[in-house]
């Protein structure tokens, strides 16, 4: 089968799961990385033959995609802050709004003279912690997660991207362990914030494949992690230290109100789509 025929068949099959635009992006990505064929190559040489082993690998990837497995997990990596991060179903796939929040930190402290200390709560793939360390190389960055599987991914991503962060197995909800941690200039987190009752309305590729412990919180306590982070910050932030958190768009105002009770300044930020998705609190 020629490259053009294989590409067309791949794209048509994916349209049973994805809209045409998304199916096209995914098909281009898979063909470029598995068959080393770019869109321009298809135009220049549409009759190129695909070796049987490569065609077999493409078929395997296609089958995974048709099972609603996210393409980042199928390919084993995701792009975040112009870097490549290894991902699998033990960690969340990095989202654009998380990148926006990370960018807020980097831009706010890019010209800081003193060494800053950063705590990333629920690091997952390590995308936030690694990106901050890469762009603020003098910063001391500690990354916490309750999952050792996730921390293995974070450590690998730190090595791949040539950064040195401290990855620590830590159940942040267990307040008895808080004294083990130092004071910080920045606390950043994309914590679990989706109430369980929203699960049935979410996309299959998220619900069936991404780790639920990183996504969901009890219906009766959607602000669980924000309450803990606010309390933790009162004893673990340096003067004028800041907390950056990503939020559920329907609960952002509640999160802001929670921090306003004991923090001197609270700012709500919108993401690129105009949704209120981030809260910055200064102690």
Secondary structure per residue as TSV (DSSP state, phi and psi in degrees):
chain	resnum	aa	ss	phi	psi
A	1	X	-	360.0	137.1
A	2	X	B	-76.1	164.4
A	3	X	H	-60.7	-39.2
A	4	X	H	-65.3	-44.2
A	5	X	H	-64.5	-43.6
A	6	X	H	-65.3	-41.6
A	7	X	H	-61.4	-48.1
A	8	X	H	-61.4	-44.4
A	9	X	H	-63.2	-41.2
A	10	X	H	-59.8	-47.7
A	11	X	H	-64.6	-43.1
A	12	X	H	-62.3	-44.0
A	13	X	H	-62.8	-41.6
A	14	X	H	-64.7	-24.8
A	15	X	T	-69.4	-6.7
A	16	X	T	-78.4	-12.8
A	17	X	T	-118.1	-35.6
A	18	X	S	-121.4	155.9
A	19	X	-	-63.5	157.6
A	20	X	H	-55.1	-45.1
A	21	X	H	-62.6	-43.8
A	22	X	H	-71.0	-39.3
A	23	X	H	-61.1	-36.5
A	24	X	H	-67.2	-44.9
A	25	X	H	-60.5	-44.7
A	26	X	H	-64.8	-44.9
A	27	X	H	-60.9	-43.4
A	28	X	H	-60.2	-44.0
A	29	X	H	-62.1	-48.6
A	30	X	H	-63.8	-44.6
A	31	X	I	-65.9	-37.8
A	32	X	I	-67.2	-38.8
A	33	X	I	-90.1	-27.4
A	34	X	I	-93.9	-45.7
A	35	X	I	-100.5	-6.1
A	36	X	-	57.4	39.6
A	37	X	-	-120.1	118.2
A	38	X	-	-89.3	166.8
A	39	X	H	-57.5	-39.8
A	40	X	H	-64.0	-32.5
A	41	X	H	-66.8	-36.1
A	42	X	H	-65.2	-36.0
A	43	X	H	-71.8	-42.9
A	44	X	H	-72.4	-37.9
A	45	X	-	-139.3	70.4
A	46	X	T	-69.0	-17.7
A	47	X	T	-95.3	8.0
A	48	X	-	-58.0	133.7
A	49	X	B	-82.1	141.1
A	50	X	-	-98.7	121.9
A	51	X	-	-57.0	146.6
A	52	X	H	-55.8	-43.4
A	53	X	H	-61.4	-36.7
A	54	X	H	-69.7	-42.8
A	55	X	H	-60.7	-37.0
A	56	X	H	-64.4	-43.3
A	57	X	H	-64.5	-39.1
A	58	X	H	-63.1	-41.1
A	59	X	H	-64.1	-38.0
A	60	X	H	-65.8	-43.4
A	61	X	H	-63.5	-41.0
A	62	X	H	-60.7	-42.8
A	63	X	H	-62.0	-40.7
A	64	X	H	-63.3	-42.9
A	65	X	H	-64.6	-36.6
A	66	X	H	-70.4	-15.6
A	67	X	T	-90.3	15.6
A	68	X	T	68.7	17.3
A	69	X	-	-73.3	127.9
A	70	X	-	-57.2	141.7
A	71	X	H	-60.7	-30.6
A	72	X	H	-63.2	-38.2
A	73	X	H	-72.7	-37.9
A	74	X	H	-60.8	-43.0
A	75	X	H	-86.8	-17.5
A	76	X	T	83.2	10.1
A	77	X	E	-156.4	164.9
A	78	X	E	-147.5	150.9
A	79	X	E	-94.4	134.4
A	80	X	E	-149.3	126.1
A	81	X	T	51.4	44.9
A	82	X	T	62.8	24.1
A	83	X	E	-128.7	159.2
A	84	X	E	-96.7	133.3
A	85	X	E	-125.3	129.3
A	86	X	E	-67.0	134.4
A	87	X	-	-138.5	149.2
A	88	X	-	-148.1	-171.5
A	89	X	T	-74.1	8.2
A	90	X	T	-91.8	-10.6
A	91	X	S	-135.0	154.2
A	92	X	-	-68.2	150.2
A	93	X	-	-76.5	127.0
A	94	X	-	-58.5	136.3
A	95	X	-	-108.0	156.7
A	96	X	H	-57.7	-38.2
A	97	X	H	-68.2	-30.1
A	98	X	H	-68.4	-37.4
A	99	X	H	-64.6	-38.6
A	100	X	H	-62.0	-43.5
A	101	X	H	-64.5	-42.0
A	102	X	H	-61.0	-39.5
A	103	X	H	-64.4	-34.5
A	104	X	H	-60.4	-43.4
A	105	X	H	-65.1	-49.1
A	106	X	H	-60.8	-45.2
A	107	X	H	-68.9	-31.9
A	108	X	H	-71.6	-27.6
A	109	X	H	-119.3	10.3
A	110	X	T	-58.7	-34.0
A	111	X	T	-108.5	18.2
A	112	X	-	-65.0	132.7
A	113	X	-	-81.5	-40.9
A	114	X	S	-86.4	160.5
A	115	X	-	-68.5	131.4
A	116	X	-	-105.1	153.4
A	117	X	E	-112.2	134.5
A	118	X	E	-128.1	134.6
A	119	X	E	-118.0	123.1
A	120	X	E	-105.8	112.7
A	121	X	E	-94.8	119.4
A	122	X	S	77.5	58.9
A	123	X	-	-69.3	-28.5
A	124	X	T	60.3	-121.5
A	125	X	T	-69.3	-10.2
A	126	X	S	84.0	9.8
A	127	X	H	-60.8	-39.7
A	128	X	H	-69.0	-53.1
A	129	X	H	-61.2	-45.3
A	130	X	H	-65.5	-41.8
A	131	X	H	-65.0	-40.4
A	132	X	H	-64.5	-46.4
A	133	X	H	-64.2	-38.2
A	134	X	H	-64.2	-37.3
A	135	X	H	-97.5	-15.9
A	136	X	S	-126.5	71.1
A	137	X	T	-60.1	-23.6
A	138	X	T	-82.2	-8.9
A	139	X	S	-70.7	146.3
A	140	X	E	-94.3	117.9
A	141	X	E	-118.7	123.4
A	142	X	E	-113.9	129.5
A	143	X	E	-116.9	123.8
A	144	X	E	-108.0	146.6
A	145	X	E	-157.2	150.4
A	146	X	S	-83.0	-9.8
A	147	X	-	-109.6	121.5
A	148	X	H	-67.6	-32.5
A	149	X	H	-61.2	-42.2
A	150	X	H	-65.6	-41.5
A	151	X	H	-64.3	-32.8
A	152	X	H	-61.1	-41.4
A	153	X	H	-65.5	-45.4
A	154	X	H	-60.4	-43.3
A	155	X	H	-63.2	-41.9
A	156	X	H	-63.4	-40.0
A	157	X	H	-68.8	-33.8
A	158	X	H	-64.3	-42.3
A	159	X	H	-66.2	-46.8
A	160	X	H	-57.7	-39.5
A	161	X	T	-95.8	14.3
A	162	X	T	55.1	51.9
A	163	X	-	-129.9	157.6
A	164	X	-	-118.6	101.4
A	165	X	-	-120.5	157.2
A	166	X	E	-98.1	113.5
A	167	X	E	-100.0	126.4
A	168	X	E	-131.6	129.8
A	169	X	E	-72.1	121.2
A	170	X	-	-159.6	125.6
A	171	X	-	-90.1	100.1
A	172	X	T	-64.1	-26.4
A	173	X	T	-71.5	-14.4
A	174	X	-	-86.4	95.8
A	175	X	G	-63.8	-21.3
A	176	X	G	-65.3	-18.0
A	177	X	G	-94.0	-8.9
A	178	X	G	-57.0	-36.5
A	179	X	G	-60.9	-16.3
A	180	X	G	-70.4	-17.4
A	181	X	S	-98.4	150.5
A	182	X	-	-83.3	-172.6
A	183	X	-	-87.3	147.2
A	184	X	E	-128.4	153.6
A	185	X	E	-87.0	-31.0
A	186	X	E	-135.2	132.8
A	187	X	E	-119.0	127.1
A	188	X	E	-130.9	143.5
A	189	X	E	-159.5	140.4
A	190	X	-	-114.3	81.4
A	191	X	-	-82.1	168.9
A	192	X	-	-59.8	133.0
A	193	X	-	-148.0	6.5
A	194	X	E	-93.6	119.4
A	195	X	E	-60.0	142.4
A	196	X	G	-56.7	-31.2
A	197	X	G	-69.2	-8.7
A	198	X	G	-89.6	-6.2
A	199	X	G	-59.6	-40.2
A	200	X	G	-67.5	-17.6
A	201	X	G	-99.6	3.5
A	202	X	S	-92.5	160.9
A	203	X	-	-63.3	144.4
A	204	X	H	-61.3	-35.4
A	205	X	H	-66.3	-23.3
A	206	X	H	-85.2	-54.6
A	207	X	H	-64.2	-38.6
A	208	X	T	-83.2	-14.4
A	209	X	T	-129.0	-30.7
A	210	X	S	-86.6	151.0
A	211	X	-	-67.0	123.5
A	212	X	G	-66.1	-30.4
A	213	X	G	-66.3	-22.5
A	214	X	G	-92.2	-6.4
A	215	X	T	-108.5	-47.0
A	216	X	E	-107.4	150.2
A	217	X	E	-129.4	161.4
A	218	X	-	-60.3	144.5
A	219	X	T	-58.3	-34.2
A	220	X	T	-85.5	0.4
A	221	X	-	-150.7	65.4
A	222	X	T	-67.6	-17.4
A	223	X	T	-99.3	16.6
A	224	X	H	-47.8	-53.7
A	225	X	H	-71.4	-33.4
A	226	X	H	-68.4	-37.1
A	227	X	H	-62.2	-42.9
A	228	X	H	-67.1	-42.2
A	229	X	H	-65.0	-41.1
A	230	X	H	-62.6	-43.4
A	231	X	H	-66.4	-44.2
A	232	X	H	-60.5	-43.3
A	233	X	H	-59.8	-32.0
A	234	X	H	-65.6	-22.5
A	235	X	H	-113.0	-7.0
A	236	X	H	-129.1	14.4
A	237	X	E	-107.5	137.4
A	238	X	E	-67.7	164.7
A	239	X	E	-57.4	133.6
A	240	X	E	65.7	15.1
A	241	X	E	-66.4	157.6
A	242	X	E	-125.7	148.7
A	243	X	E	-114.2	130.9
A	244	X	E	-117.9	120.7
A	245	X	E	-132.5	142.4
A	246	X	E	-87.1	147.5
A	247	X	-	-135.3	161.5
A	248	X	-	-71.0	130.8
A	249	X	T	-59.0	-27.1
A	250	X	T	-83.9	-9.6
A	251	X	T	-119.0	6.4
A	252	X	H	-58.9	-44.7
A	253	X	H	-63.1	-37.3
A	254	X	H	-66.7	-39.3
A	255	X	H	-64.7	-43.2
A	256	X	H	-62.1	-41.7
A	257	X	H	-64.6	-37.6
A	258	X	H	-60.1	-46.3
A	259	X	H	-71.9	-33.2
A	260	X	H	-61.0	-23.6
A	261	X	T	-65.2	-26.2
A	262	X	T	-141.6	7.6
A	263	X	-	-116.6	144.7
A	264	X	S	-71.2	-28.7
A	265	X	E	-145.2	135.1
A	266	X	E	-131.9	127.6
A	267	X	E	-123.2	135.5
A	268	X	E	-101.7	131.7
A	269	X	E	-115.4	142.9
A	270	X	E	-93.5	151.8
A	271	X	-	-86.6	-174.6
A	272	X	T	-64.3	-16.5
A	273	X	T	-97.6	6.5
A	274	X	S	82.1	11.7
A	275	X	-	-94.2	139.7
A	276	X	E	-74.3	106.7
A	277	X	E	-130.1	-1.6
A	278	X	E	-138.6	145.1
A	279	X	E	-127.4	133.0
A	280	X	E	-118.4	122.1
A	281	X	E	-119.1	132.4
A	282	X	E	-108.5	130.0
A	283	X	-	-87.7	360.0
